[in-house]
Amino acid sequence: MLHTAASLDRLGTESAFEVLARAQKLAAQGRNIINLGIGQPDFRTPEHIVEAAVKALRDGHHGYTPANGIPTLREAVAADLERRHGVTVDPDHVVVVPGGKPTMFFSVLMFGEPGVEIMYPNPGFPIYESLINYVGATPVPIALEEANGFAFSADSVLDQITPATRLIIINSPANPTGGVTPKAEIDRLVEGLLRHPGVALLSDEIYSQMLYEGREHVSLLQYPEIRDRLILLDGWSKTYAMTGWRLGFAVWPEQLVDAATRLCINDHSCVNAATQHAGIEALSGPQDVVREMVAAFDERRRVIVPELNQIPGFRCVDPGGAFYAFPNITGTGMTARAAQDRFLEEAGVATVAGTSFGAWGEGYLRFSYASSIDNIREAIRRIKACL
């Protein structure tokens, strides 16, 4: 029998992929499955981005690249952040990685160890809590509540800081809730953090371009007073429908850039060259494709929320961003996991239990509306019939 490290037993998973596998297995058996579980745009990557990668391959970009990303891509990232957020970023502080998760992993590895506390959103992206447990740190949940539109409360965050707190993870717009934290709360958080200069921040802003009804994204990069301890996470997967390309980036404070780069070298050497050239084209090419996709998600949002609110036992607040609805299902009398399993097995609709995103997700289901309006309407019809 093999004896693995005890830390491996503390490593969790991302349940959306487990639901996807079950849905695919049922589909292979001939079942008609509507998948509203996986958080993946149903659009193709725009053609000009695909062609940039093809051209890069034909031009001979087949070798290793710098561990932190090719300079022209890091420069494109800096220019894009200035365009969107009005901030100046040194391209040397940008580290390109294969997706969003490496930045989470590197951040938790840098700050997490036994005896240390790391705060994270709950319900939140499940990998946050998984990684905190893996490194032996103590996970401290930031409770996100329906009554607050699933925005975090700055006072609640600040009140939980202790001498053991080393890292705070925040995510707005948020997965799985679609919650967007207003600027006033972020202002209050930053002001309060000035009393805790030893606490670092990881701001997951992967959905920063997916906001609705006139909302504007507030990036923590816009607060110079915390830039020396801020790690910004963003990328291409959601914005440009590039989930399978595995391309993300982080902006690191100067004192952590070398450590992040060394982790890249130890972990994956570099991101593949053709994907990086596609990333340059995505940022520097036409942005109308982004606006069109967000408009489509907005149209679906305006369909799925009223539809969910018509299901007996459901109630759903309006998500302000991302492409997720997170209805409260306590009125059905079912637990989140029971509802997830029943709707998949009996109705052929894949959703994800709120408890997959933390204990505070009990009583909720995540619906991804990165699917067609016809699929959304049919899924709701099936769930109503199932109930």
ABEGO torsion letter per residue (X at the ends): XBBBBAAAAABBBBAAAAAAAAAAAAAAAGBBBBBAABBBBABBBBAAAAAAAAAAAAAGBABBBBAAEBAAAAAAAAAAAAAAAGBBBBAAABBBBBEAAAAAAAAAAAABBBGBBBBBBOBBBAAAAAAAAAAGBBBBBBBBBAAAGGBBBAAAAAAABBAABABBBBBOBBOAAGBBBBAAAAAAAAAAAAABAABBBBBBAAAAABBBGGBBBBBAAABAAAAAABBBBBEAAAAAGAAAAGBBBBBBBAAAAAAAAAAAAAAAGBBBAAAAAAAAAAAABBAAAAAAAAAAAAAAAAAAAAAAAABBGBBBBBBABEABBBBBAAAAGBBAAAAAAAAAAAAGBBBBBAAAAEAAABGBBBBBABBBAAAAAAAAAAAAAAX
